[in-house]
Amino acid sequence: MPTVSQTSSELKSTPLSTVLQLYDVTKQYPQQAVPAINQVSLKLGQGELLALLGPSGCGKTTLLRTIAGFEIPETGWIELAQQPVCGQGAAVPPERRDVGIVFQDYALFPHLCVMDNVAFGLKHLSRHRRMPHDQIHTLAQEAIQLVGLAGYETRYPHALSGGQQQRVALARALAPRPSLVLLDEPFSNLDVQVRLYLRQEVRSILKGVGASGIFVTHDQQEALAIADRVAVMRAGRIEQLASPEEIYEQPASQFIADFVTQANFLEAQRSGDGWQTALGLVDPAMVHPTEATQGMLMLRQEELSLQAVETDGDKVLVICDREFLGREYKYTLTHPTLGNLQARTPMKFAMGDTVQVSVKPNPYGLRVFD
């Protein structure tokens, strides 16, 4: 079972038992021309965290709800813990799928204290004779301690901060010790500092108990920071499923490159000496091998180097916006024909400064999309 301290390379070499498998799952709503999820297939291993990343309306939440059992797909099948729960003649309801769910709005009962909120699902299992009644308090207390809320058992939701309420929701999902935890944009209602802290806490908690998890997000940094693998979705399909490093370094399409990295794109034409662009000639050794002879050259914001110049020219841009990000600045550069480019650098420039832009090499190669 993977531990928190294992590196990504160690995780790749560690055999994981399959907790979840989807095969060609499609969900079509009557009022929509395009399926909400379209022939989605994936596997999730024990202890693995998967992010469903994509813009609004791409099918992330529908896919999560389908895994949970709240939506029934038209085609395909789903297995949990190597047992069919949907399709192949199976139709297991949500409450019997051994899945913990953390909702976007936490969905805590305002009239119940922390202990009773966490124990709610355990009591349901006990009533259906799937858990001894005398284990309810023990498992609830263990879950509360796991999320760092020991001593808060008698408090009510209104007396808790947003971050504490999120911890209660996580404790409730973990208390029955499910094989899979689903989180639907769990940090979207929190302020920035709490969100940054809590997302790492949640990862550590899930890793600490060896739980498998899937979380929905439209925040690229959040997905890359928490997940072992990222599934980038577009129009109901998974466009790329890979490690965060591979998604960032080797995007499979211009859409992924644009959405995940917020890269710049320049028209590029292959010539005998390299790739000709509006910023000048790019050394072919800097570009990832491709059969294309023309296309859009992807330039991440950190791959642009800025140098102050005094004179005007075809390759001179003007700084029209500046954001201070702490360790670096993010600049918006404008050009009469190029339009706007985005660049990140620790160098300080003033609004209205003119700069010349060159392209930095990177170890995984610039990419051209045709």
N, C-alpha and C positions, 0 to 999 in steps of 0.2 A: 504494500500500500504506500503511495507517495507521501512524503512528509513535507512540512513547510520549508525545510532547509535544502531540499533537492533542487538542483539546477535544471534548466529546460533540457539540456542534453541528457541528464540522468533520467528525466521523465520519459524522454523519447525511447530510451533503452529499456525501460521498465515495462514488462508486459502487464496490461490492464485488462481485467475482466469487463465485459460489456454490460453496462447498466441500462442503457437505452439504445434502441435501434429503430429508425424510421426508414421505410422503403416506399418511394414514389407516393408520398402523401399529398393529396390535393384537396383543398377546401374551396368550394365555390358558393358564394352568396347569390341568391336569385336576382338581386337588384344590381349586381355588378357584372360587367362584360368580361372582366379579367379575373381569374381565380385569385383569391386572397393569398393562398399558398399553392404553389404549382409544382408538383412532382418533386417534393423535397425528400432527400435521403441523407441520413447521417448516422453516425455511431458516437456514443459517449462512454468513456471508460470509467472505471471505479476511481473516485477521487479527483476526477477531471473537472475543470471549470470552463464552460463554453459561453462566450458572449455572442448574442444575436445583435448585430450592429447594422444600422441602415437608417435612411430618412423616414419621416412620418409616412404611414400608409404603405410601407413595403411588405408588411405581413408578419413582422416580428411578434407582436402580441397575439395575433391569431395563431401562429405556430405554437407559442407557449400555451395558450388556452386549449389547443388541440391535444398537446402532450398531456395536459392536466385532465382532459376528459370533458371540458366545458363545451367544446365544439366537436362535432362528429364529421370526419372527412368523407368525401364521396368515394375516393379510391385510395388504395395503399393500405399499409398496416403498420402497427406500432407494437414493439415489445418492450416491457419493463422487467429488469432482472431476468431476462431470457424467457419471459412468459408473455404470450400475446394478450394485449389489453384492448386492441382495436383492430378490426379486420381479421381475416382468416377465421371467421366464425366467432370471434370474441367481441364482447361489448361490455367492458368492465367500467362501472360508474366511477366518478372522481373520488368518492370517499373510500374506495377500495383499491386505489392504484398505488398506495404506498409512496405518495408524493407530498412533500411539504411545499406550501406556497406563501410567498411574501408579496403582498399587493402594494401597488404604488402609493395608496393612501393609508396603508398599514391595516385598515379594517379591524381595529381594536373595538371591543365592546366597552362603551363609556361607563356603564354601570357596574363593570367588573374590575376588581383590582388586578394587579400584575399577575399574582399567583393564579387567580381564576381564569384570566385570559390565556395564560400559557397552558393551563390544565384543561381548557375547553375541549380540544380535540381528543385528548387522552380519555376524558369521560365518555366521549362518543364511542371510542374503541372499546371501553369497558362495558358499555351498555350492550354492545353487539358481541360480547364475549371474545373479543380479540386481544384483550389485555386484562390481567388480574387487577381488581379494584385497588388493592393495597400498593400497587406500583405507581399510581397516578401522582401522588405527592412527591415521591422520590424522583421520578423522571422530570417532573416540572421543576423541582428545586435544582436538579443537575443542569437543566437547560438555562435557568436563570443565572446560575453561577457561571456557566460557560460564556454568556454574553456580558458578564461583568455587572450584573444588577443585583447581586446579593445585598439584602437590606432594603430593597425597594418592593418587597413582595406585597405589602399592604397598600401601596400607593395606587391611585386611579390615573387613567390616561391624561386627564386634564392637568394633573400635577407633575407631568413629565415633559421634558424638552422633546423636540422633534427627533433628535438623535436617540434619546432613550426610548421613545415610542417605537422607533425602527428596530431597536435591540429586542424589545418585547415581541414584536412581530416575528423576528428571526428566531427567538427562543421558542415561540409557539410552533413554528414550522419544524424546528429541530427536535422538539420534545419527544415525538413518537419514533425518533430515529429512522426517518424514511430513507429509502435507497436513493432518492433524488429530491433536490430542493430547486424550486423554480422561483425566480425573482423578477418581477415586472417593474422596470425602471425604479429600483428601490431607493435611489438617492436623489431623485429629481425634486423632492419637496424640501430639501435641506439647503442651508446656506453653504457657501463655497468651502470654508474652512472645515465645517463639520463633515461635509461630503467627502473631502479629500482624506480626512482621518478615518472616517467610518468605513469607506470602501476597502481600505487595507485591513481594518479590523475584521470585517466580514470575510475577506479572503483568508485571513489567518485562522478564523474560527472554523470555517468550512474545511480548510486543509488540516487543521488540528484533529478533527473528528473523522477525517477521510471521506467526507460527504462529496457526492457528485452534485454539480450545480449548473444551471443554465440561467443567465440573466439577460434581460432585454435592456438595451440602451441605444441612444442616438448620439452619445458622447464618445468621440473617437478616443480621446485620451483615457477615459475610464475603461473602455474595452481593452485597449492595449496594456493598461497597467494591471488589470485584475486577472484576465483570462489566460488559460493555458493555450486555448485555440479560439479563433474568432471566425464567425460565419457572417460574411458581409452579404446582406440581402438587398434585392432590387426587384420590384414588381412581382413579389411572391416567390421568387427563386433565390437559391443560394448561389451567388456569383463567384465567391471564393471562400474556401474553408481551409484555414492554415494557422500556423503559429503567429503571434503578434509581429515577430520579427520578419517573417516571410510576407505577411500582408503589407507591411510598411516598405520593405526593401524590394519586393518583387510583386507589385500589384498586377493582377491578371487582366485588368482592363483600365481604360482611361477613366471610367466612372469610379472605380475603386481608388485609383490614384488621386482623383479630385476630391472624393468624399473623405477619405481617410487622412491624407497628408495635406489637403488644401494647397496642392502644388500649382505652379504656373505651367502653362503650355504655350510653346512657340512652334510655329510652322518651321519644319526642317526639311532640307533637300540634301540627299547624299551627293557629294561630288568626289572628284579624285583625291582631294586633300582632306576630306572630312565631311561634317554636316554643316551646311550653310544655314545660318539663322539671322534674324534681325539684330542679334547681339554680337554677331561675328561668327567666325568659323570655330566649330567645336571639334576637337581632336577625336578621330574615330576610336582611338584606344580608350576613351572615356565612356563610350556608349556600349550598352549591353548588346551582344551580337544579335542581329536581326536581318532577315531577307528583304525587308522593306527598303525602298529607295526614297520614299518621302513619307511624312507623317507629322505627328505632333510630339515634340520633344518635351518630356516631363522634367521640370526643374523644381525641386523642393525649395522651400523658402530659405533653408540653411545652405543651399548649394549656390546661392548668388553672393558674389563678393563685390562690395561697394568701395569705390575710390573717388574721393572728392576731386572735381575738375573745375576749371574756371570757364572754359570755352563751351560754346554750343556745338552740336554735331549730331549726326544720324544715330549715334549709339549713346548719347547723353540723355539721362532721365532726371526728372525733378522730383524731389521728396515732397509729397503733398499731404502726407499724414504720418504720425509717429505715435506708437504705443510703447510705454516703458513697462517691461515684463519682469523687472528685477535684475536678473543676470544678463539680459539682452534687450534689444529694442526690436520691435516689429515695424517695418516701414512700408508704406504704400508709395510706389514710384509710378510716375505717369510720363507718357510719351505721346506726341501727336498722332503717331501711326500705330505704335505697339499697344496703346491702351495702358492699363494698370498692371503692375507686377507687385508681388509681395515678397519681402526679404526679411530675414532675421539675422542679426549680427550684434556682437557686444560693442561695436563702434558707435560713437555718438555723432549724429548729424542734426542740423537744424532744419526746420520747415523752410522750404524754398531752396535748399542747397541743391546744386547740380552734381550728379555722380555718374561715373562710368561703371558699367556692370560687366563682370566677367563670370565665367562658370567654373566652380570648383569641382575637382574630381571626387568621386567617392568609391569605397572599396567594392560595392556591388554593381556599379555601372549605371549611367543614366539610361533611361528607357525611352524608346520611340514607339508610339501607338499609331498604327495606320488606319 
